[in-house]
Amino acid sequence: MALSKVRLGEIAYAYLKSKVRNDGIENFNATEILGRIRTALPERELKEAAVTEQEAIDFVKSLLDELFRDLMIGLGADFGHHDEGKAQA
């Protein structure tokens, strides 16, 4: 069974998220990721992916936002839901 590009992306994202969670985020930035993408992909695939620096930045921001949210939830943060169910003064 061939996987769709969307599913491949989901798997790659889950793997990267796990790797960052386990290995830490020191020196983890969009420029480094873009450089790794450019050196890892053959020229043809790189052109097909057409990853820009801004996309790499947005990707990293999204990943780090999600990891931070997971961390805060793990620490018991409720992200603004603390007023739900309370009577208004």
C-alpha positions in Angstrom: 0.0 0.0 0.0 1.4 3.4 -1.0 1.2 6.2 1.5 -0.2 9.6 0.6 2.1 12.6 0.8 -0.2 13.9 3.6 0.2 10.6 5.6 4.0 10.6 5.0 4.1 14.2 6.3 2.1 13.2 9.4 4.5 10.3 10.1 7.6 12.5 9.6 6.1 15.2 11.9 5.4 12.7 14.6 8.9 11.3 14.3 10.5 14.8 14.5 8.3 15.8 17.4 9.4 12.6 19.3 13.0 13.2 18.4 13.0 16.8 19.6 11.1 15.8 22.8 13.7 13.1 23.5 16.9 14.9 22.3 16.1 18.4 23.4 15.9 21.6 21.4 19.3 23.0 21.7 20.3 24.7 18.4 17.0 23.7 16.9 16.1 26.4 14.5 14.5 26.9 11.1 17.8 27.7 9.3 19.3 24.4 10.5 16.3 22.4 9.5 16.2 24.1 6.0 19.9 23.3 5.6 19.3 19.7 6.6 16.4 19.4 4.2 18.6 20.9 1.4 21.5 18.5 2.0 19.3 15.4 2.6 17.0 15.7 -0.4 18.2 14.9 -3.9 18.0 18.0 -6.2 14.8 16.7 -7.9 13.0 16.1 -4.6 14.2 19.4 -3.3 12.6 21.2 -6.3 9.4 19.2 -5.8 9.2 20.1 -2.1 10.2 23.7 -2.8 10.7 24.4 0.9 11.3 28.1 1.6 13.0 29.6 4.6 9.7 31.1 5.8 8.0 27.7 5.5 10.9 26.2 7.6 10.5 28.9 10.2 6.7 28.4 10.3 7.2 24.6 10.6 9.6 25.0 13.5 7.3 27.5 15.2 4.3 25.2 14.9 6.4 22.2 16.2 7.8 24.1 19.2 4.3 25.6 20.0 2.9 22.1 20.1 5.7 20.7 22.2 5.4 23.6 24.6 1.6 23.1 24.9 2.2 19.4 25.5 4.7 20.3 28.2 2.4 22.7 29.9 -0.5 20.3 29.8 1.8 17.7 31.3 2.5 20.1 34.1 -1.2 20.7 34.7 -1.7 24.0 32.9 -5.2 24.5 31.5 -4.6 27.3 29.0 -7.2 29.7 30.1 -9.9 27.2 31.0 -9.6 28.1 34.7 -12.7 30.3 34.7 -15.0 27.7 33.2 -17.7 26.6 35.6 -17.0 29.4 38.1 -19.7 31.8 39.1 -19.2 35.4 37.9 -18.6 37.9 40.7 
